[in-house]
Amino acid sequence: MFQYEQVYMTRESRAVALQVLKGGFGKSTIANALSDALARRNNRTLLLDLDPEGHLSTGLGFYNRSTDGLDFRDVLLGESDPSELIEETGYGFDIVPAQNLEAVNKDLSRDEVIRSDEQLKTQFVDPLLEDEYDYIIMDLAGSRNKLTNNALVASRNVIIPLAPAAEALNGIRQTTSKLIGPLREYMNVEILAVVPNDLQQRLDQETTDRELLESMNTSERFAAYLEAGHGADIDAGTLPEGMNTQEVLDAHIPSFARVKEEVWEAIDNGERKPPTIPLRHRAAFTRAYRDRCPISVYDPDCDQLQYFDDLAQIVENGGLQQ
């Protein structure tokens, strides 16, 4: 059974958004497992489901998408206490389930709402972070809306999950050029990590897994996406002078997914067996969702748990430690 490291040292509290402008890349799965890993590392953790689809909430046993009770409008646009929205999952971390989020987005978009993109930060995150919770993890929709904007302003820390699909690279390009880059003109927004997810193919063949991983690990264009708003030319796919591709990738790709150029060459030359890069496709994730529990509860021996612990350390440290 995988044993999570117990952490007792003081860490800087932070909020983190799971975001990519594309659905089906595993944001909800990673948000669930990351929150579980943080909680098992002795951190007070709150999970926000800000996706109107509510898959994250369903996977933890919270089914209602609309209710006559309190929702984010009562906190962000009213005077209700944010703690009134919080539910216990029973797994060591808390959750705010997805409720009435279409209506929340609509009301936040009204012209009379002043500083509408800052409401989640000022009315919800700031009152809870540090005093009540060490970490607040946010699962967002795969499209842009008012809650997406609010979440990025409130968190200013982003983890981007990518799956081996035709739209993966366009997904990160859209996310950084349309969301993160423009925000960086006004505030510091950090990409803590880019995480490959749902991998299951060989890397010594021309597969979608290889296409994604090789781009993440070698491409200046991919590095330029990560530096949107920091002088990179997104259209040309080039970094500003003085910025090194490999250093940018080292700062954003977790060690468990980092495959340097010389390793790809050795694989192609038959000099090295291709590595098995996480996060891997596992049926246990689907079955845990079916049983409405975190993956560590459904399958404590799952070989992917250690990598969520690695992600938890990245969140605790505020990024990759070089």
N, C-alpha and C positions, 0 to 999 in steps of 0.2 A: 504493500500500500504506500502511495506517495505521502511523504510527511512534509507538511508546510513548515517553513522556518518561522519561529515565533520572534516577533520584533517588539522590543520594549523601548528602544531609543526614541527620542523626540524627532518627528518628521514635520516638514512644513505642510500644512493643510492645503488642499487644492481641489478644484473642480475640473473634470475632464469630460469632453464630449467625444462620443463615437460617431464619426460622420464621414460619409462619402455620398456624393450626389448620384447614387445608383442603388436600387434595391437588390436584395438577394446576395449581398456580399458578407453577411454574417454579423452585422452590427449587434443585433439582439443577442445572439449566442455568445459573442465575446463580452458584451456588457454584463450579461448574467454571470459568466464564469469569472470575469475579472473582479466583479463585486464580491463574489464568493471567496476568491483568493485573498483579496484585501481584508475581508472580515476574518479569515482564518489566520491572518498575520497580525491579529489583535488590533485592527483598525476599526474605528467607528465609521461605518460605510452606509451611505444612502444612495439608492438607485432611482433615477427618474426616467419614467417611460414617457417620452415626448413625441412618440410616433402615433398618429391617430389610428393606425392599424392595430396597435396594441399587442403585437406578438410576444413581446417581452413579458408583459403583464400576464397573458394567458399561460405562458410557460412556467409561471410561478403560482398559478392558481387564482388569478384575479381576472374575472371575466367581463365585468360590466364596462361598456364603452360610453354609456350615457347614464346619467343619474340626476335625480332631483336634489341631491345633496351638494356639499361644497365641491368646488373644483378650482382650478388655477385662477379663474376670473375673480373669485372672492378674495384671493391673496394678492394677485398682481394689480388688480384694478379696484379692489375694495380694502377692507381693513381687517380681514380675518388673519389669524395667526398661521404661519406656514406649517406649524406642527400638526394642525388639524387635518392636513391632507395625507399624513404619513401613516403607513401600515407596516406591521411587522410581517416579515416573510416566514419566520420560524427557522431560518437558516443562518442567523447571526448577522444579517444585514437588513435594513429597512427599504421600503419602496414607496414611491408615489405612483400608483397605477395610472394608466391612460384613461382619462375620463373627460368627455365633452371637448376633446381637443380641437375639433373643427370649429366649434363655437368660440373657444379661447383664441384661436388664430384670427377669426373674424373680428372679435371685439378688440384685439390688440391692433388691428389695422385701421380702426376708426381714426379720423382726422384729429379728433379732440384729445386723443391719448398723447400726452407730452412725453418725449424721450421714450418712445414705445419699444425700442430695442434694448432698453436698459432695465425693464421692469423685473425680469427674472433675477437679475443680479441684485438689485437694490431691495426688492421686496421678499425674495426667497433665499437666495444663496448667501448673501452677506449676513443675514441674521442667524444662519445655521452653521455655516462653515467655521471651523475651529472650535467654537463654543460647544456645539452639539455633535458635529461630525468631523472626522479627519479628512474624508474624501467623499465627494459627491460625483457620481458617475451618471452621465446622461446618454440615453439612447435616442437618436433622432430619426426623423423620416428621411427617405432617400430623395427628397425634393426640397426645394427652398420654400420656406414660409416664415411667418413672424416668430414662431417658437424656435426655428433653426437659428435665426439671427440672434434672438435673445440668448440661446444656449451658448453660442460662440462668444458673445460679449461677456456673459457671466463666467464662462470657464477659462477662456483664453489658453486652453490646453486641449490638443486634439490628438486622438488616435485614429488613424485611417486604416480600416480593413479593406483588403482587396482579394478577390477570388479570381481564379484562372478562367476568365471569360472574355469574349470579344470586346466588351465595353470597359474592361478594367482600366486601361490606360487613359481612355477618355473620361472615365469617372473621376480619377484623381486630378486630371487636368481641369475639369469643370469645377471640382471642389476647391482647388487652390486658386484658380484664376478668378472665380466668381464670388467665393466666400472669404477665403483666408487672405488672399492678396489685398483686396480692397480694405479689409479691416486693419491690416498692418500699416496702412497710411495713418491710422489714428491711435493704435494701441499695439502692444506686443502680444502676438498670438504664436504660441509654440506648437509645432508638430512633434509630439513626444515620440511617436513611432509609427511606421507603416508596417502593417502586419498581414502577411499572406495567409489565406484561410481556405479550407476545404480542398487541400491538395491531395492528389491520389495517383498522379501519373509519373512515368519515368522521366529523368532529366537527361538521359543519354539519347533521347529521340526528340524529334520536332513535335513537342506537345504544347498544349496551352499552359501547362504548369511551367515548362521551361521558358516559354515566351515571357510570362509574367516575371519569373524569378530572375532571368538574365537581364531583363530591362531594369528591374529594381536594383540590381547589383552592379551594373556596368554602364548604364546609359546617362550621358550628360543631359539629355532631354528630360529624363525622369528626375534627375537632380535639380534641373531648372524648375520643374513643377513645384518641388519642395521649397524652393526659394522665391516663390511668387511674392511680390511686394518687397523683396530685398534686392532688387536690381536685375533679376533674371529676365531674359527675354523669352516669354512663354511661347510666342508664335514661332520664333526661330529655334527654340529649344537649347538656348545657350546660357551659361552662367556669366555673371559679370567678371571682368578682369580681376585676377587675384584670388578667385574662388575655385577650389579644386573639387572635381567631381567625386573622387573617392572619399575625400574628407566629408563632403556633404552627405554621401550615402552612409558612411560610418556613423554619422550623428543621428541617423533616422531609421536605419534598418537594424532590428535586434540581432544580437550575435547568433541566435539560433536560426536565423534566415539569411545570414550574410555569407555569400559565396563570391569570393574574389575572382578577378579575371583569369588568374593563373590556374585556378581550380577548374573553371570551364574548359580551358585549353587542355588540361590533363585528362578530363573526362572525354573530350573529343578525340584525343590521341590514344585512348584506351589505357592510359597510365594510372587511372584512378577510378575506383568504383563510384558511381554517382551517389551523393548523399541523399538521405531521406529527410527532407526539410518539413518542419511543421509550419503552420497548424494543419494536421492531417484530417482528411475525411474519416469520421468514425460514426458507425450506426448508433453508438451510445448517446451522441448528442440529440438525435431525433427521439430516442427512447426516453431520455431525461425530460425532454420537452413534453412528451406524451404523459409522463408520470408527474409533471408539474413540479420539478425539483432541479436543483443545480446538478451539473455533471458529476461533481465530487460525491454527491449523495447517491446518485444512481449507480455510479461505477467508481468506487474509491481507488481502483487499480488502473484506471484509464491512463494510457501512456502519454496523453497530451496535457495532463494536469500540471506538470512541472513548467510548461511554457506559459501558462497563465500566472504561475508564481513569478516567473521572469517578468511578465508584463506588470504585475503588481509592484515589483521592485522598481521598474521604470517609472511608474506613477509616483511612488514614494520619493524617488530621487529627482523627479522633475525632468526626466529625459534620460538618454543613454549616457552612461559614464565611460569616457574614453580613457 
